[in-house]
Amino acid sequence: MNHDGNISIAPLLNELIRQKDASDQKVPTADDIAAALSLIFQSQLSAIQCASLLTILRTSNRDREALVLARCGQRMREAAAQVDRKALREIVRQRGRKEGGYHGGFCDLVGTGGDGWSTFNVSTTASIVASSLLLLCKHGNRASSSTSGSADLLQAIRPRAPKIEAVNAQVLPSTYQVSNYAFLFAPTFHPGMRHVAPIRKELGFRTIFNLLGPLANPVEGNIEARIVGVPQEELGPIFAEALRINGARKAMVVCGEERLDEISCAGRTRCWRLVERPNPAFRGPRDEEDEEFTTSDEEGEPRKLVGIENSSLQPEDFGLQRHSLSEVSPGKMPAENAETLMRLLRNELARDDPVLDFVLLNTAALFVIAGVCDSDTSDMGYGDDGKVIYETGPGGLRWKEGVRRARWAIGSGQALASLERYIEATLNATGQ
């Protein structure tokens, strides 16, 4: 430790530099890198060494390795405000709506950002719509490279905006007592990130922290299903493997062919889906109906093994038409996007509106990955005609059924009601 209280990582930095020039030198492991990164959250790394670490990781492509991302994401979660996991498991038991292959657990829909398109806030909107049937833990922040981040959108809602900072680790369980939706504002749950914020701003290029967001959800370990968007196709299999390493069972990583970190409404989207298969070495009970949901088995052989399958999707697989990205990426400011969000939730957009179709695509995909579309029956509530669409598409999955359920969520008013319950919960938490 230096006289100023910082810990020097000079040996690690030298090893990272040498690894590009001499194959016989010691190559720092993913755990070595993650341990160094964790010093940032404790303010134990000097600004110069912090900047050096982020720069070397970027130029050496070590920040594009699945194991490095998985281990760094783990350290970032360990440094975050810790949630009451027992209370969250109780929420799933009490309020989780089991249907098809969905066990009632928490879900997330998130992108890394950085695709340069400044599209409408589709993942945030789709997560709200999906909360009509799923428990949603949307992890997000203010805009970094776009004009309207997820936090910016929520704070621009009128007439009443949620107090996003009110939902912290202590308040989160009580929020889920009344709402299926919660927004986990990154600065609230990751206070240690404030130490690196000015350094990232001065560096001026995207670092490993621009990739870690989807892997740093504080509810990780209680998440049942998720969709993660990446802006570069080469990141797809890397993120899928990082999720698998972290114990995820149900997930799909997506990248639109336009280098979009969402399922594209304009054309083809590459997909990397985590798929569970029975493990022949498992010796436990075969009936998991009453088992508590976790993302990984800590003892013995797991019940199932997780593999990764590659495929592609296009709007036609969902029964929707294509729309150019120019129709959904006007680069509008948060207030305008929030107005569109509320019009969508009030079912005021035309049935074939480009933004609506964009949201339907991404909501439907989360429904499918979560497993609710596996059900051969449907009783969602008021407005549900119960006419399940059994037709399957890529991967043998019911993408069109996902759209039917997403349209119901909007048309029935349940998506809007879910958002209103979340807003009310945040205001109550602040005494307003």
RODO-2510 file (C-alpha; in nm, 4 decimals, decimal comma):
residues 432
     n   res          X          Y          Z
     1     m     0,0000     0,0000     0,0000
     2     n     0,1301     0,3466    -0,0893
     3     h     0,1615     0,6337     0,1560
     4     d    -0,1644     0,7778     0,0194
     5     g    -0,3548     0,4603     0,1042
     6     n    -0,3701     0,3308    -0,2519
     7     i    -0,2637    -0,0168    -0,3552
     8     s    -0,0201    -0,0436    -0,6450
     9     i    -0,1006    -0,2775    -0,9323
    10     a     0,2171    -0,1916    -1,1251
    11     p     0,3252    -0,5599    -1,1485
    12     l    -0,0103    -0,6546    -1,3011
    13     l     0,0026    -0,3649    -1,5474
    14     n     0,3506    -0,4716    -1,6591
    15     e     0,2372    -0,8317    -1,7048
    16     l    -0,0605    -0,7177    -1,9111
    17     i     0,1701    -0,5129    -2,1349
    18     r     0,4267    -0,7913    -2,1741
    19     q     0,1676    -1,0560    -2,2612
    20     k     0,1326    -0,8999    -2,6056
    21     d     0,5043    -0,9293    -2,6784
    22     a     0,6307    -1,2441    -2,5091
    23     s     0,4258    -1,5614    -2,4961
    24     d     0,6440    -1,7117    -2,2247
    25     q     0,5625    -1,4357    -1,9766
    26     k     0,3080    -1,4910    -1,7037
    27     v    -0,0387    -1,4100    -1,8345
    28     p    -0,2626    -1,2449    -1,5738
    29     t    -0,5731    -1,4496    -1,5050
    30     a    -0,9314    -1,3284    -1,5090
    31     d    -0,9271    -1,3399    -1,1284
    32     d    -0,6137    -1,1219    -1,1226
    33     i    -0,7817    -0,8631    -1,3411
    34     a    -1,1063    -0,8734    -1,1421
    35     a    -0,9182    -0,8310    -0,8143
    36     a    -0,7454    -0,5215    -0,9503
    37     l    -1,0719    -0,3807    -1,0816
    38     s    -1,2362    -0,4307    -0,7417
    39     l    -0,9886    -0,1861    -0,5868
    40     i    -1,1601     0,0900    -0,7840
    41     f    -1,4853     0,0409    -0,5931
    42     q    -1,3008     0,0844    -0,2644
    43     s    -1,1128     0,3949    -0,3852
    44     q    -0,7837     0,2100    -0,3341
    45     l    -0,6440     0,2608    -0,6842
    46     s    -0,4787     0,5807    -0,8014
    47     a    -0,6343     0,7659    -1,0932
    48     i    -0,3276     0,6996    -1,3090
    49     q    -0,3247     0,3262    -1,2454
    50     c    -0,7014     0,3073    -1,2856
    51     a    -0,6808     0,4770    -1,6249
    52     s    -0,3877     0,2554    -1,7208
    53     l    -0,5766    -0,0619    -1,6302
    54     l    -0,8859     0,0363    -1,8278
    55     t    -0,6736     0,1371    -2,1275
    56     i    -0,4642    -0,1806    -2,1334
    57     l    -0,7710    -0,4010    -2,0975
    58     r    -0,9258    -0,2241    -2,3964
    59     t    -0,6185    -0,2280    -2,6227
    60     s    -0,5310    -0,5894    -2,5383
    61     n    -0,8941    -0,7067    -2,5811
    62     r    -0,8797    -0,8729    -2,2415
    63     d    -1,2069    -0,6947    -2,1673
    64     r    -1,3632    -0,8994    -2,4481
    65     e    -1,2975    -1,2333    -2,2777
    66     a    -1,5979    -1,4150    -2,1316
    67     l    -1,4214    -1,5218    -1,8129
    68     v    -1,2821    -1,1731    -1,7518
    69     l    -1,6277    -1,0198    -1,7940
    70     a    -1,7854    -1,2833    -1,5696
    71     r    -1,5307    -1,2400    -1,2904
    72     c    -1,5336    -0,8598    -1,3100
    73     g    -1,9128    -0,8605    -1,3065
    74     q    -1,9011    -1,0779    -0,9955
    75     r    -1,6639    -0,8362    -0,8188
    76     m    -1,8839    -0,5424    -0,9177
    77     r    -2,1885    -0,7161    -0,7670
    78     e    -1,9968    -0,7984    -0,4500
    79     a    -1,9133    -0,4294    -0,4096
    80     a    -2,2754    -0,3262    -0,4689
    81     a    -2,5400    -0,2608    -0,2061
    82     q    -2,6529    -0,6094    -0,1031
    83     v    -3,0161    -0,7059    -0,1419
    84     d    -3,2073    -0,9366     0,0915
    85     r    -3,2104    -1,2526    -0,1193
    86     k    -3,4262    -1,4450     0,1232
    87     a    -3,6907    -1,1714     0,1055
    88     l    -3,6738    -1,1774    -0,2761
    89     r    -3,7214    -1,5540    -0,2819
    90     e    -4,0261    -1,5045    -0,0622
    91     i    -4,1573    -1,2476    -0,3117
    92     v    -4,1281    -1,5057    -0,5882
    93     r    -4,3208    -1,7579    -0,3790
    94     q    -4,5935    -1,5092    -0,2897
    95     r    -4,6314    -1,3041    -0,6055
    96     g    -4,4554    -1,4869    -0,8891
    97     r    -4,7076    -1,5979    -1,1484
    98     k    -4,6015    -1,9426    -1,2658
    99     e    -4,7065    -2,0312    -1,6182
   100     g    -4,5684    -2,2674    -1,8785
   101     g    -4,1946    -2,2939    -1,8197
   102     y    -4,1843    -1,9740    -1,6142
   103     h    -4,1310    -2,0338    -1,2406
   104     g    -4,2337    -1,6839    -1,1325
   105     g    -3,8770    -1,5512    -1,0889
   106     f    -3,7212    -1,2156    -1,1648
   107     c    -3,6392    -1,1132    -1,5214
   108     d    -3,4328    -0,8413    -1,6872
   109     l    -3,4210    -0,6860    -2,0334
   110     v    -3,1081    -0,4796    -2,0886
   111     g    -2,8535    -0,3698    -2,3464
   112     t    -2,4931    -0,2605    -2,3150
   113     g    -2,5645     0,0568    -2,5102
   114     g    -2,3107     0,2098    -2,7421
   115     d    -2,4729     0,1119    -3,0704
   116     g    -2,4888     0,4757    -3,1825
   117     w    -2,8494     0,4605    -3,3015
   118     s    -3,0213     0,6540    -3,0199
   119     t    -3,3360     0,4508    -3,0736
   120     f    -3,6506     0,4910    -2,8682
   121     n    -3,6071     0,3425    -2,5174
   122     v    -3,7325     0,0033    -2,6266
   123     s    -3,5815    -0,2174    -2,3549
   124     t    -3,7165     0,0032    -2,0741
   125     t    -4,0608     0,0207    -2,2335
   126     a    -4,0638    -0,3512    -2,3104
   127     s    -3,9647    -0,4289    -1,9513
   128     i    -4,2639    -0,2294    -1,8254
   129     v    -4,4987    -0,4105    -2,0655
   130     a    -4,3505    -0,7483    -1,9678
   131     s    -4,4096    -0,6756    -1,5976
   132     s    -4,7781    -0,7432    -1,6599
   133     l    -4,6894    -1,1155    -1,6427
   134     l    -4,3332    -1,1284    -1,5075
   135     l    -4,1423    -0,9939    -1,2084
   136     l    -3,9050    -0,7350    -1,3590
   137     c    -3,5807    -0,6063    -1,2087
   138     k    -3,4725    -0,3505    -1,4674
   139     h    -3,1123    -0,2446    -1,4058
   140     g    -3,0196     0,0843    -1,5726
   141     n    -2,8699     0,4295    -1,5657
   142     r    -2,8818     0,7709    -1,7256
   143     a    -2,7722     0,8193    -2,0851
   144     s    -2,4052     0,7680    -2,1604
   145     s    -2,3849     0,7680    -2,5394
   146     s    -2,7512     0,8146    -2,6371
   147     t    -2,9876     1,1090    -2,5950
   148     s    -3,2235     0,9308    -2,3547
   149     g    -3,1196     0,6647    -2,1046
   150     s    -3,3577     0,4430    -1,9113
   151     a    -3,3358     0,6592    -1,5985
   152     d    -3,3858     0,9756    -1,8041
   153     l    -3,6995     0,8288    -1,9601
   154     l    -3,8560     0,7302    -1,6289
   155     q    -3,7812     1,0643    -1,4675
   156     a    -3,9485     1,2447    -1,7594
   157     i    -4,2844     1,0675    -1,7161
   158     r    -4,5762     1,3032    -1,6601
   159     p    -4,7885     1,3862    -1,4687
   160     r    -4,6072     1,1859    -1,1993
   161     a    -4,2548     1,0547    -1,2366
   162     p    -4,1144     0,7816    -1,0134
   163     k    -3,8513     0,8682    -0,7551
   164     i    -3,6003     0,6203    -0,8940
   165     e    -3,3424     0,6888    -0,6209
   166     a    -3,5958     0,5817    -0,3560
   167     v    -3,5676     0,2143    -0,4490
   168     n    -3,2526     0,0987    -0,2747
   169     a    -3,1444    -0,2386    -0,1420
   170     q    -3,3515    -0,1989     0,1749
   171     v    -3,6670    -0,0765    -0,0003
   172     l    -3,6580    -0,3224    -0,2904
   173     p    -3,8502    -0,6102    -0,1225
   174     s    -4,1321    -0,3809    -0,0117
   175     t    -4,1519    -0,2380    -0,3645
   176     y    -4,2193    -0,5883    -0,4961
   177     q    -4,4905    -0,6363    -0,2371
   178     v    -4,7082    -0,3984    -0,4401
   179     s    -4,5500    -0,3941    -0,7852
   180     n    -4,4171    -0,6432    -1,0405
   181     y    -4,1744    -0,3776    -1,1627
   182     a    -3,8717    -0,2153    -1,0054
   183     f    -3,6022    -0,0005    -1,1620
   184     l    -3,2613    -0,0575    -1,0053
   185     f    -3,0846     0,2747    -1,0571
   186     a    -2,7159     0,1945    -1,1017
   187     p    -2,5711     0,4843    -0,8954
   188     t    -2,7940     0,3849    -0,6016
   189     f    -2,6855     0,0215    -0,6057
   190     h    -2,3241     0,0733    -0,7174
   191     p    -2,1949     0,3701    -0,5131
   192     g    -1,8335     0,2619    -0,5696
   193     m    -1,8629     0,3531    -0,9372
   194     r    -1,8421     0,7209    -0,8433
   195     h    -1,4667     0,6777    -0,7977
   196     v    -1,4132     0,5923    -1,1634
   197     a    -1,6731     0,8229    -1,3221
   198     p    -1,4410     1,1232    -1,3799
   199     i    -1,1665     0,8950    -1,5131
   200     r    -1,4003     0,7325    -1,7652
   201     k    -1,5174     1,0753    -1,8769
   202     e    -1,1625     1,1979    -1,9351
   203     l    -1,0550     0,8813    -2,1172
   204     g    -1,3227     0,9418    -2,3773
   205     f    -1,3481     0,5825    -2,5028
   206     r    -1,5630     0,2893    -2,4024
   207     t    -1,4092     0,0721    -2,1321
   208     i    -1,4934    -0,2577    -1,9687
   209     f    -1,7483    -0,0723    -1,7538
   210     n    -1,9550    -0,0072    -2,0650
   211     l    -1,9939    -0,3841    -2,0943
   212     l    -2,0421    -0,4815    -1,7316
   213     g    -2,3848    -0,3251    -1,6743
   214     p    -2,5879    -0,6280    -1,7904
   215     l    -2,3653    -0,8537    -1,5762
   216     a    -2,3858    -0,6388    -1,2631
   217     n    -2,7563    -0,6528    -1,1789
   218     p    -2,7710    -0,6568    -0,7952
   219     v    -3,0488    -0,9181    -0,8107
   220     e    -2,8182    -1,1612    -0,9956
   221     g    -2,8611    -1,5009    -0,8366
   222     n    -3,2358    -1,4451    -0,8170
   223     i    -3,2823    -1,3757    -1,1884
   224     e    -3,4676    -1,6478    -1,3750
   225     a    -3,4597    -1,5126    -1,7304
   226     r    -3,3138    -1,2242    -1,9237
   227     i    -3,2416    -1,0797    -2,2654
   228     v    -2,9141    -0,8928    -2,3155
   229     g    -2,8439    -0,6753    -2,6175
   230     v    -2,4926    -0,6140    -2,7528
   231     p    -2,3924    -0,3726    -3,0330
   232     q    -2,1316    -0,5954    -3,1973
   233     e    -2,1886    -0,9462    -3,3274
   234     e    -1,8530    -1,0680    -3,1976
   235     l    -1,9692    -0,9866    -2,8439
   236     g    -2,2706    -1,2187    -2,8711
   237     p    -2,1063    -1,5534    -2,7933
   238     i    -1,8772    -1,3848    -2,5387
   239     f    -2,1706    -1,2490    -2,3383
   240     a    -2,3608    -1,5765    -2,3662
   241     e    -2,0627    -1,7608    -2,2224
   242     a    -2,0156    -1,4994    -1,9476
   243     l    -2,3793    -1,5458    -1,8465
   244     r    -2,3372    -1,9223    -1,8486
   245     i    -2,0264    -1,8948    -1,6294
   246     n    -2,2227    -1,6814    -1,3845
   247     g    -2,4849    -1,9543    -1,3534
   248     a    -2,7601    -1,8206    -1,5812
   249     r    -3,0011    -2,0819    -1,7147
   250     k    -3,2480    -1,8862    -1,9250
   251     a    -3,1050    -1,6066    -2,1323
   252     m    -3,0713    -1,4832    -2,4867
   253     v    -2,8069    -1,2440    -2,6142
   254     v    -2,9113    -1,0466    -2,9213
   255     c    -2,7491    -0,8199    -3,1791
   256     g    -2,9372    -0,6585    -3,4655
   257     e    -2,7572    -0,6811    -3,7986
   258     e    -2,7341    -0,3005    -3,7984
   259     r    -2,5084    -0,3350    -3,4896
   260     l    -2,8089    -0,2701    -3,2692
   261     d    -2,8232    -0,3828    -2,9051
   262     e    -3,1909    -0,4787    -2,9333
   263     i    -3,3989    -0,7182    -3,1404
   264     s    -3,4201    -0,5232    -3,4642
   265     c    -3,7455    -0,4129    -3,6203
   266     a    -3,5622    -0,3542    -3,9486
   267     g    -3,4173    -0,6946    -4,0344
   268     r    -3,2282    -0,9913    -3,8991
   269     t    -3,1112    -1,0257    -3,5398
   270     r    -2,8411    -1,2713    -3,4386
   271     c    -2,9223    -1,4645    -3,1211
   272     w    -2,7247    -1,6751    -2,8760
   273     r    -2,9634    -1,8592    -2,6452
   274     l    -2,8799    -2,0463    -2,3264
   275     v    -3,0601    -2,3797    -2,3359
   276     e    -3,1014    -2,6256    -2,0498
   277     r    -3,0660    -2,9967    -2,1102
   278     p    -3,1023    -3,2857    -1,8623
   279     n    -2,7785    -3,3849    -1,6930
   280     p    -2,7387    -3,7640    -1,7000
   281     a    -2,5077    -3,7426    -1,3963
   282     f    -2,7724    -3,5806    -1,1749
   283     r    -2,8784    -3,8039    -0,8855
   284     g    -3,1330    -3,5884    -0,7046
   285     p    -3,5149    -3,5924    -0,7197
   286     r    -3,6592    -3,5692    -1,0693
   287     d    -3,9559    -3,3522    -0,9721
   288     e    -3,8597    -2,9849    -0,9389
   289     e    -4,2142    -2,8533    -0,9037
   290     d    -4,1699    -2,7508    -0,5409
   291     e    -3,8006    -2,6640    -0,5538
   292     e    -3,6871    -2,3115    -0,4774
   293     f    -3,5645    -2,1370    -0,7899
   294     t    -3,1934    -2,0605    -0,8061
   295     t    -2,9657    -1,9946    -1,1012
   296     s    -2,7137    -2,2620    -1,0101
   297     d    -2,6675    -2,5671    -0,7924
   298     e    -2,4065    -2,5219    -0,5210
   299     e    -2,3610    -2,8867    -0,4263
   300     g    -2,3305    -3,1982    -0,6357
   301     e    -2,4168    -3,2385    -0,9995
   302     p    -2,6718    -2,9889    -1,1345
   303     r    -3,0110    -3,1127    -1,2487
   304     k    -2,9502    -2,9657    -1,5935
   305     l    -2,6587    -2,8555    -1,8061
   306     v    -2,6630    -2,5291    -1,9993
   307     g    -2,5553    -2,5052    -2,3610
   308     i    -2,5546    -2,2191    -2,6116
   309     e    -2,7507    -2,2314    -2,9379
   310     n    -2,7073    -1,9855    -3,2248
   311     s    -3,0000    -1,8700    -3,4367
   312     s    -3,1500    -1,5592    -3,5917
   313     l    -3,4817    -1,3793    -3,5704
   314     q    -3,6624    -1,1324    -3,7920
   315     p    -3,9901    -0,9407    -3,7518
   316     e    -4,1753    -1,1889    -3,9722
   317     d    -4,1097    -1,4615    -3,7134
   318     f    -4,3234    -1,2561    -3,4748
   319     g    -4,5936    -1,1904    -3,7323
   320     l    -4,4884    -0,8253    -3,7590
   321     q    -4,3790    -0,6105    -4,0493
   322     r    -4,0398    -0,4497    -4,0861
   323     h    -3,9666    -0,0853    -4,0099
   324     s    -3,6468     0,1034    -4,0870
   325     l    -3,4473     0,2140    -3,7850
   326     s    -3,4932     0,5735    -3,8969
   327     e    -3,8575     0,5350    -3,7900
   328     v    -3,7614     0,4419    -3,4326
   329     s    -3,4318     0,6275    -3,3877
   330     p    -3,5109     0,9961    -3,4130
   331     g    -3,2741     1,0772    -3,1264
   332     k    -3,5492     1,2453    -2,9287
   333     m    -3,5045     1,3826    -2,5815
   334     p    -3,6405     1,2061    -2,2689
   335     a    -3,9579     1,4162    -2,2455
   336     e    -4,0627     1,3260    -2,5996
   337     n    -3,9822     0,9587    -2,5474
   338     a    -4,1728     0,9585    -2,2185
   339     e    -4,4759     1,1005    -2,3959
   340     t    -4,4531     0,8205    -2,6536
   341     l    -4,4162     0,5662    -2,3731
   342     m    -4,7366     0,6849    -2,2056
   343     r    -4,9285     0,6933    -2,5342
   344     l    -4,8148     0,3368    -2,5996
   345     l    -4,9209     0,2193    -2,2536
   346     r    -5,2576     0,3921    -2,2941
   347     n    -5,2986     0,1970    -2,6209
   348     e    -5,3154     0,5161    -2,8259
   349     l    -5,0640     0,4178    -3,0964
   350     a    -5,1761     0,2701    -3,4285
   351     r    -5,1681    -0,1092    -3,4404
   352     d    -4,8800    -0,1031    -3,6912
   353     d    -4,6924     0,1923    -3,5386
   354     p    -4,3145     0,1351    -3,5794
   355     v    -4,2371     0,2089    -3,2139
   356     l    -4,5162    -0,0215    -3,0982
   357     d    -4,3906    -0,3051    -3,3190
   358     f    -4,0357    -0,2463    -3,1917
   359     v    -4,1579    -0,2802    -2,8328
   360     l    -4,3761    -0,5823    -2,9138
   361     l    -4,0773    -0,7650    -3,0635
   362     n    -3,8629    -0,7231    -2,7559
   363     t    -4,1414    -0,7830    -2,5033
   364     a    -4,2499    -1,0982    -2,6858
   365     a    -3,8953    -1,2303    -2,6845
   366     l    -3,8687    -1,1952    -2,3063
   367     f    -4,2027    -1,3720    -2,2622
   368     v    -4,0731    -1,6552    -2,4795
   369     i    -3,7361    -1,6860    -2,3045
   370     a    -3,9014    -1,6717    -1,9602
   371     g    -4,1204    -1,9639    -2,0619
   372     v    -4,4749    -1,8256    -2,0319
   373     c    -4,5385    -1,8942    -2,4004
   374     d    -4,4790    -2,2669    -2,3423
   375     s    -4,8209    -2,2885    -2,1809
   376     d    -5,0901    -2,4548    -2,3895
   377     t    -5,3603    -2,2530    -2,2131
   378     s    -5,4023    -1,8828    -2,1484
   379     d    -5,5972    -1,7056    -1,8747
   380     m    -5,4170    -1,3740    -1,8349
   381     g    -5,7286    -1,1893    -1,7239
   382     y    -5,9657    -0,9315    -1,8646
   383     g    -5,9407    -0,9059    -2,2432
   384     d    -5,7629    -1,2385    -2,2962
   385     d    -5,9505    -1,4492    -2,5502
   386     g    -5,7495    -1,7548    -2,4484
   387     k    -5,6579    -1,8342    -2,8095
   388     v    -5,3003    -1,9538    -2,7755
   389     i    -5,0913    -1,9313    -3,0925
   390     y    -4,9176    -2,2670    -3,1080
   391     e    -4,7157    -2,1905    -3,4233
   392     t    -4,3413    -2,2146    -3,3651
   393     g    -4,0519    -2,0377    -3,5310
   394     p    -3,6729    -2,0342    -3,4914
   395     g    -3,5595    -2,2580    -3,2077
   396     g    -3,9003    -2,4250    -3,2001
   397     l    -4,0384    -2,1400    -2,9901
   398     r    -4,3703    -1,9512    -2,9999
   399     w    -4,2651    -1,5996    -3,0957
   400     k    -4,6098    -1,5033    -3,2262
   401     e    -4,7675    -1,6122    -2,8987
   402     g    -4,5299    -1,3719    -2,7290
   403     v    -4,6671    -1,0886    -2,9408
   404     r    -5,0257    -1,1905    -2,8594
   405     r    -4,9482    -1,1690    -2,4896
   406     a    -4,7644    -0,8380    -2,5294
   407     r    -5,0623    -0,6874    -2,7138
   408     w    -5,2887    -0,8096    -2,4345
   409     a    -5,0662    -0,6432    -2,1730
   410     i    -5,1105    -0,3081    -2,3454
   411     g    -5,4717    -0,3445    -2,4570
   412     s    -5,5937    -0,4633    -2,1157
   413     g    -5,4277    -0,1744    -1,9358
   414     q    -5,2204    -0,4107    -1,7215
   415     a    -4,8872    -0,2690    -1,8455
   416     l    -4,9943     0,0852    -1,7533
   417     a    -5,1265    -0,0349    -1,4176
   418     s    -4,7935    -0,2028    -1,3453
   419     l    -4,6036     0,1203    -1,4107
   420     e    -4,8464     0,3184    -1,1932
   421     r    -4,8022     0,0747    -0,9029
   422     y    -4,4239     0,1133    -0,9312
   423     i    -4,4485     0,4934    -0,9339
   424     e    -4,6773     0,4840    -0,6318
   425     a    -4,4364     0,2570    -0,4461
   426     t    -4,1447     0,4966    -0,5044
   427     l    -4,3451     0,7973    -0,3923
   428     n    -4,4612     0,6164    -0,0796
   429     a    -4,1003     0,5251    -0,0030
   430     t    -4,0138     0,8956     0,0032
   431     g    -4,3242     0,9944     0,1980
   432     q    -4,4856     1,1770    -0,0922
***
